[in-house]
């Protein structure tokens, strides 16, 4: 993609992302995938996402919907709405597609997209991945990588710092 690509053009429905994924497969391109809330972007996110992108030729990021972020993080989250979070992620040249999903788990999206590579934060292990998500990845033959955290960089820490 061109570095001046409109970030909004990277925001896709699951159906659009599946079509994009198939085009990538036909072109012989490997696709990496990661997922998360990505509420307040910080350096830790940027380094993590860049590392996820380096696992393949293209990167798709699944982000939790506002409703699912509230379920996971509580009633005061997300700080940024899903469209804004998706748009900001689309601003990264190394992110090729962003898909918003509803629910705590993205098993359906993993099944549909069958990525070649998958990245998760260093606080996870193969044993602690959600069992259904892990099964979807293993069934697709996906390479699973765990990316170390950048010390002292987290959304929770940013929120606490902002509160004073």
Order of alpha helices (4+ residues) and beta strands (2+ residues): beta-alpha-beta-alpha-beta-alpha-alpha-beta-alpha-beta-alpha-beta-alpha
